[in-house]
Amino acid sequence: MITAQTDFALNLLRDGEFNSSTILSPISISIALAMVYLGAKENTASQLRNTFAKDVSEEKIHAHFSSVLNLISSSNLNVTIESANRAYFQNDFKLLDSYIEGIKKHYGGEFEEIDFYQASAAAEKINKFVATSTHDKIQNLITPDSINDLTRLVLINAIYFKGEWDIPFEVGYTKDADFFSSPDNTKKVKMMSLSETKFPYFESNECQILGLPYKNQQVTMYIILPRERFGLEKLVKNMNATTLTQILANKSSSKVDVKLPRFKIESSFNLVPTLQNLGITEAFRDGANFGGISEEGNLKVSDVIHKALIEVTEEGTVAAAATHVGFQNKMLVISKKFTADHPFLFFIADEAQNIYFIGQHHG
């Protein structure tokens, strides 16, 4: 399941633009899709599964996300991750008892009936739920204009993450520096720095990977920096779950001189076009088969709306959700140089490699 989820995360990123900063939460999106998949039948179900959980059985899909939600709701990760994943259904649809029971069993009952004919009231209700769930970091996720008289099902995804670095950056060492966003665009950024500090690290001819663990080192932000200054798009397009897993398996604890910009990214998407490009088409058509949700035959997905925010500072990370390998070397070690002054990929993952956030920063 981890392999399928990693490939899905990379596919979501690849379908977007490579000239601007982006943040999204693959696991939040996947949980919402899994809630829909629970009620999908025949080809509608096959398309969903093949996109976000390829070659994984239905039983394993729901068991995996149930365990992830239990992990998020516990304090075992020593960071704060709070998610808002909810499916809203038009209230004149009768839901099947089996679907309601399945949602309660696997996903904690994250669904609600609503009157989409009252577009403003529906939008206000959804936005209040999301704002409360994300400590007011995510505001105005949905607008009344995105709701109409034909709306029957809307998926809402929002996620909040807060973690303090295991080794924080010193504020006094943060300096103005150039960030090379594109061949014709150089920006001034606040560049944080740490010298001769041990971090999980890997390097190849194509890239450098740095792990920045959060407190207790159970969740880590990984920065993947292309060797080629403007080579991020090529790097991501050639990356898959297998290569990423191999890279993370080969990392080691190394002394590194780190330079990383402060950054804040907020992204909002209607993911329907992306999901269609990745192979989910029937779910959005009149012929969609959601016979496991309702006996009425005219149910289809109208929108998949996702919004995420991340802020990285000297103290740690706020986002609107690894193993540190230590060794002793008695020889003189020259620190590796890791200077993130051009576009890079980043993701936040736990020790099991569940990816909570993935994105790209262009300064």
Secondary structure, 3 states (H helix, E strand, C coil): CHHHHHHHHHHHHHCCCCCCCEEECHHHHHHHHHHHHCCCCHHHHHHHHHHHCCCCCHHHHHHHHHHHHHHHHCCCCCCEEEEEEEEEEECCCCECHHHHHHHHHHHCCCEEEECCCCHHHHHHHHHHHHHHHCCCCCCCCCCHHHCCCCCCEEEEEEEEEEEEECCCCCHHHCEEEEEEEECCEEEEEEEEEEEEEEEEEEECCCEEEEEEEEHHHCEEEEEEEECCCCCHHHHHHCCCHHHHHHHHHCCEEEEEEEEEECEEEEEEEECHHHHHHCCCCHHHCCCCCCCCCECCCCCCCCEEEEEEEEEECCCEEEECCCCCCCCCCCCCCCCEEEECCCCEEEEEEECCCCEEEEEEECC
